[in-house]
Amino acid sequence: MLLDTYGRVATDLRVSLTDRCNLRCTYCMPEEGLKWLAKPELLTDDEIVRLVRVAVTLLGVEEVRFTGGEPLLRPGLVGIVERCAALEPRPRLSLTTNGIGLGRTADALRAAGLDRVNVSLDTLDPEVFSRMTRRRRHADVLAGLAAARAAGLSPVKVNAVLMPGLNDTEAPDLLSWAVEHSYELRFIEQMPLDAQHGWRREGMITAGDILASLRTRFSLTPEGEDSRGSAPAERWIVDGGPHRVGVIASVTRPFCRTCDRTRLTADGQVRTCLFAREESDLRGALRSGADDTEIARLWKAAMWGKKAGSGLDDPSFLQPARPMSAIGG
């Protein structure tokens, strides 16, 4: 198992399939994009499947989430999902995506064995969407969400980040829309993951702000810690149920003590935390001929050194060296 010195066991693997993205969200990367990883630096499809197999069969991983960048840009995505779904024991498989392209791939992904999706959508206003993402693809995201629901990739979760002066008043409208379409909405506090390091704690929209805004229109009942488990989102029952809304308060209410995640970057590095400043290289070991047992040993050693917390609750926190697009959300 992937145990650390604080007694936490990682059973949830996040796999970044690419650092590339077809949006330029203001809280993630600059308008001109980034210097992408060269193809030889990226893990191949076979290498990804092998590492997932090691994680599942030797290290106790039970859930695998494919991320990016934008994972739908990975040409071999459907095949990767299909091969991972065939593993024994079978892991739960999910995907975090911006939804562009999901309209034409949802059925194939479901048939390959994908269980569910998380789709990022920060606003219901196409003009605000274009300002936040620097692309006019709002309709494509809505189409992708509908296709995911029709394909049975449920529950379909929608992730939203609120930004001051852009969409900070939209929380109640987003929840009303999510309830209408039977999506599970989760608000995520803006985190210091932008490549231009423009994040500032002062003025950010906090979990408290979000909940206060939602309560102007909805009755929210806490679901409780027992139901939450190791999930990052605190959830509330909306107007007595059955719908839920979640808030991931990574900055103001860190959940590090129950963290059960391990992360694999698109270039084969283990990260113990999204905000870690150190990485452990598995790609080099793979390509130098290490067997599965050695790969598992290296992965265990990396996770053993996981720190107690992310450091986000420290006002002097400095952004990680690599932007979110390179390390996976």
C-alpha positions in Angstrom: 0.0 0.0 0.0 1.0 3.7 -0.4 1.3 4.6 3.2 2.8 7.9 4.6 4.3 8.7 8.0 1.0 10.3 9.1 -0.9 7.0 8.7 -2.7 8.1 5.5 -3.1 5.5 2.7 -3.4 6.6 -0.9 -6.0 4.7 -2.8 -7.0 7.4 -5.3 -4.6 7.9 -8.3 -4.8 11.1 -10.4 -3.1 10.6 -13.8 -2.3 13.6 -16.0 -2.4 12.4 -19.7 -1.2 15.6 -21.2 -0.1 19.1 -20.3 -1.9 20.6 -23.3 -5.3 22.3 -23.2 -7.6 23.9 -25.7 -8.8 26.6 -23.3 -6.7 29.4 -21.7 -8.5 29.8 -18.3 -7.3 32.9 -16.5 -6.7 31.0 -13.3 -4.6 28.4 -15.0 -2.4 29.7 -17.7 -1.5 32.8 -19.7 -3.3 33.7 -22.9 -0.4 32.7 -25.1 -0.3 29.2 -23.5 2.8 27.5 -22.2 5.9 25.7 -23.5 4.4 22.2 -23.9 6.3 19.0 -23.0 8.1 17.4 -26.0 6.5 14.1 -27.0 9.5 12.0 -25.9 9.1 13.4 -22.4 5.5 12.2 -22.2 4.6 8.8 -21.0 3.4 6.5 -23.8 0.0 4.8 -23.6 1.8 1.5 -22.7 3.7 3.2 -19.9 0.6 4.8 -18.5 -1.3 1.5 -18.4 1.7 -0.2 -16.9 1.9 2.3 -14.1 -1.8 2.2 -13.4 -1.5 -1.6 -13.3 1.3 -1.4 -10.7 -0.8 1.0 -8.7 -3.9 -1.1 -8.8 -2.4 -4.6 -8.4 0.6 -4.0 -6.2 -0.2 -0.8 -4.3 -3.9 -0.9 -3.4 -5.2 1.9 -5.6 -8.9 1.6 -6.0 -9.9 4.7 -8.1 -8.1 6.3 -11.1 -9.0 9.7 -12.4 -7.6 10.8 -15.7 -6.8 14.5 -15.9 -4.7 17.0 -18.0 -4.2 19.6 -19.2 -7.2 18.4 -21.1 -7.3 14.6 -21.3 -9.7 14.5 -24.3 -6.7 15.8 -26.3 -4.9 12.5 -25.7 -5.3 10.5 -28.9 -5.1 7.2 -27.1 -7.5 8.0 -24.4 -10.3 5.5 -25.2 -7.8 2.7 -25.5 -6.1 3.7 -22.2 -9.5 3.6 -20.4 -10.4 0.3 -22.0 -7.1 -1.3 -20.9 -7.4 0.1 -17.3 -11.0 -1.1 -17.1 -9.8 -4.6 -17.8 -7.5 -4.7 -14.8 -8.2 -7.1 -11.9 -9.3 -5.8 -9.4 -11.1 -3.3 -11.6 -10.5 0.3 -10.4 -13.3 2.9 -10.6 -12.5 5.1 -13.5 -13.3 8.8 -13.9 -12.3 11.8 -16.0 -11.8 15.5 -15.3 -12.4 17.5 -18.5 -13.4 20.9 -19.8 -16.1 19.2 -21.8 -15.0 20.3 -25.2 -15.1 17.2 -27.4 -17.1 15.2 -24.9 -20.1 15.4 -27.1 -18.4 13.2 -29.7 -16.5 10.9 -27.3 -18.9 10.3 -24.3 -20.4 7.1 -25.8 -17.0 5.6 -26.7 -15.6 6.4 -23.3 -18.6 4.8 -21.5 -18.3 1.7 -23.7 -14.6 1.5 -22.9 -15.4 1.4 -19.2 -15.3 5.0 -17.9 -17.6 5.3 -15.0 -18.2 9.1 -14.6 -16.9 12.5 -15.5 -16.2 15.9 -13.8 -16.7 18.8 -16.2 -15.4 22.3 -15.6 -17.9 25.1 -16.2 -17.6 28.4 -14.3 -20.5 30.4 -15.8 -23.8 30.2 -17.6 -23.0 33.4 -19.5 -21.2 32.7 -22.9 -19.6 36.2 -22.8 -18.3 35.7 -19.3 -17.1 32.2 -20.4 -15.1 33.7 -23.3 -13.5 36.3 -20.9 -12.5 33.6 -18.4 -11.3 31.0 -20.9 -10.3 33.2 -23.8 -12.2 30.9 -26.1 -15.8 30.9 -27.4 -16.7 27.3 -26.7 -19.5 27.6 -24.1 -22.0 25.8 -26.3 -19.6 22.9 -26.8 -19.3 22.4 -23.0 -23.0 22.4 -22.5 -23.3 19.8 -25.4 -20.6 17.7 -23.7 -22.4 17.7 -20.4 -25.6 16.6 -22.1 -23.8 13.8 -23.9 -22.2 12.6 -20.7 -25.5 12.4 -19.0 -27.1 10.6 -22.0 -24.2 8.1 -22.1 -24.7 7.2 -18.4 -21.5 8.7 -17.1 -23.1 9.4 -13.9 -23.1 11.2 -11.6 -22.1 14.0 -13.9 -20.2 16.5 -11.7 -19.7 20.1 -12.6 -16.7 22.0 -11.2 -17.0 25.8 -10.9 -14.4 28.4 -9.8 -15.7 31.9 -8.8 -13.6 34.9 -9.7 -14.0 38.4 -8.3 -15.5 40.8 -10.9 -16.3 38.0 -13.4 -18.7 35.4 -12.1 -18.7 36.0 -8.4 -22.5 36.5 -8.3 -23.4 33.4 -10.2 -23.4 30.8 -7.4 -27.2 30.6 -7.0 -27.9 30.6 -10.7 -25.4 27.8 -11.3 -26.9 25.7 -8.5 -30.5 26.3 -9.9 -29.3 25.2 -13.3 -27.5 22.1 -12.0 -30.5 21.0 -10.0 -32.7 21.4 -13.1 -30.3 19.2 -15.2 -29.5 16.7 -12.4 -25.8 17.6 -12.4 -23.9 17.6 -9.1 -22.3 21.0 -8.7 -19.1 21.6 -6.8 -17.6 25.0 -6.2 -13.8 25.1 -5.9 -11.9 27.9 -4.2 -9.4 29.5 -6.6 -6.0 28.0 -5.9 -2.5 29.3 -6.6 -1.9 27.2 -9.7 -1.7 29.8 -12.4 1.5 29.9 -14.4 1.8 33.7 -14.2 1.6 33.5 -10.4 -1.1 36.1 -10.3 -3.1 34.5 -7.4 -3.7 36.6 -4.3 -5.3 35.4 -1.1 -6.8 38.8 -0.6 -10.1 39.2 -2.4 -10.5 35.5 -3.4 -14.0 34.1 -3.2 -14.0 31.8 -0.2 -16.2 28.9 0.8 -17.9 31.1 3.3 -18.7 33.6 0.6 -20.1 30.9 -1.7 -22.3 29.4 1.0 -23.6 32.8 2.0 -24.6 33.5 -1.6 -26.3 30.1 -2.0 -28.3 30.6 1.2 -29.9 33.7 -0.3 -32.0 31.3 -2.4 -31.6 27.8 -1.0 -31.8 25.9 2.2 -28.6 24.0 2.8 -28.3 21.1 5.3 -24.7 19.8 6.0 -24.4 16.2 4.9 -21.9 15.5 7.7 -18.4 14.2 8.1 -19.4 10.5 8.1 -20.7 10.9 4.6 -17.7 12.9 3.4 -15.0 10.4 4.3 -11.8 11.3 2.4 -13.6 13.3 -0.3 -12.3 16.9 -0.8 -15.8 18.4 -1.1 -17.9 19.3 1.9 -21.5 18.6 0.7 -24.8 20.1 1.6 -28.3 18.8 0.9 -30.3 21.3 -1.2 -33.8 22.2 -0.1 -34.3 18.9 1.7 -32.9 16.7 -1.1 -32.3 14.8 -3.1 -29.8 17.2 -4.8 -26.4 18.0 -3.3 -23.9 20.8 -3.7 -20.3 20.6 -2.7 -17.6 23.1 -1.8 -13.9 22.3 -2.1 -12.2 24.8 0.2 -8.6 23.9 -0.4 -7.4 27.3 0.8 -9.6 28.2 3.8 -10.6 24.7 5.0 -7.7 22.3 4.1 -8.6 18.6 4.2 -5.0 17.3 4.2 -5.4 15.0 7.2 -7.8 12.7 5.3 -6.1 13.0 1.9 -5.9 9.6 0.1 -4.4 10.8 -3.3 -1.3 10.1 -5.2 -0.6 11.9 -8.5 1.2 10.9 -11.7 2.3 13.7 -14.0 2.1 13.5 -17.8 5.9 13.0 -17.9 6.0 10.2 -15.3 6.7 12.0 -12.0 5.0 11.0 -8.7 3.6 14.0 -6.8 2.4 13.4 -3.2 0.3 16.6 -3.3 -1.0 19.0 -6.0 1.1 21.7 -4.3 4.2 19.7 -3.7 7.5 21.2 -4.8 9.3 17.9 -5.1 8.7 15.0 -7.5 9.9 11.4 -7.8 10.8 10.1 -11.2 9.2 6.8 -12.4 9.6 7.4 -16.1 13.4 7.0 -15.8 13.0 3.8 -13.9 10.5 2.5 -16.5 12.8 3.3 -19.4 15.9 1.9 -17.7 14.3 -1.6 -17.4 13.0 -1.6 -13.8 10.5 -4.4 -13.1 7.1 -3.8 -11.5 8.4 -4.6 -8.0 11.0 -1.9 -8.3 8.5 0.6 -9.6 6.2 -0.2 -6.7 9.2 0.3 -4.2 10.0 3.7 -5.7 6.4 4.8 -5.5 6.1 3.7 -1.9 9.2 5.6 -1.0 7.9 8.7 -2.6 4.6 8.6 -0.8 6.2 7.7 2.6 7.7 11.2 2.5 4.4 13.0 2.0 4.1 16.1 4.1 1.4 16.7 6.7 -0.3 19.5 4.7 -0.3 21.4 1.5 0.9 24.6 3.1 -2.1 26.6 1.6 -3.2 27.7 5.1 0.1 29.5 5.5 -0.2 33.1 4.3 3.4 33.0 3.1 2.7 30.0 0.7 4.5 30.2 -2.6 3.0 28.7 -5.8 4.3 25.3 -6.9 7.0 25.4 -9.6 4.8 23.9 -12.3 1.4 25.2 -13.3 -1.8 23.0 -13.0 -1.8 22.2 -16.7 1.5 20.3 -16.2 0.6 18.3 -13.1 -3.1 17.5 -13.3 -6.0 18.9 -11.4 
